[in-house]
């Protein structure tokens, strides 16, 4: 964080109600939190989010607030030469452990600062996990709860959202892991029987939308489970066999895409845990 340091410190004073940004985000956030502890406050109405995560996964909840319609919530930022709308974010986190965890978060519906009223617009949820020992062996996905403004109030009991996360595997695109396997975390919303639609176009992320009028005093449950059933990121590049998946060779060893169409008999090898493999996940036939 010379002149650049002074600039960063100057901006940090003015960015008291802005999101994290730029090279001086750390200093700006510290100043923002200190000032808003004194001048800003949350409204009394709230709901409780009870989040459950599987073993070895982090979960981060970010309650996001934006100016209420008709409110003058702009703040003059000299460094930008004009006015910027205020925003606020309340972050909670569950850190990964070797067992499943359940935590309770209080989510206020309003935030007040300097005569400005901001309403909760969304609670963003991110889930992050690790599938291997290196710094590259990580992945994450997101979901969330969008807050709607509807006129009619609904008499709801406790609200439940469910999500299932699993790893999608692929040939690594990272040069450091050339010819190896990398994975992408994919989380989808599930029904009451914990079923996820098979059609990719019918899937949604964990969470949903709720009416603001229904939320004061309510309990919202969000449970995320892990499924060990792995699928390829692109099924068109892998051929399924009774004991696993083989990556197609495509048009030849120099084919960077390796689509199976036109050639479902020839396959390429890959590296996994220091071994030369022919099938995933068992490595050898």
PyMOL commands that set and color helices and strands:
alter all, ss='L'
color gray80, all
select helices_A, chain A and resi 3-14+25-39+78-80+175-177+200-202+212-215+235-237
alter helices_A, ss='H'
color red, helices_A
select strands_A, chain A and resi 40-42+46-53+57-67+74-77+82-85+87-94+101-108+110-113+116-130+138-148+159-171+181-189+207-211+219-226+231-232+238-241+244-247+270-272+275-277
alter strands_A, ss='S'
color yellow, strands_A
deselect
rebuild
show_as cartoon
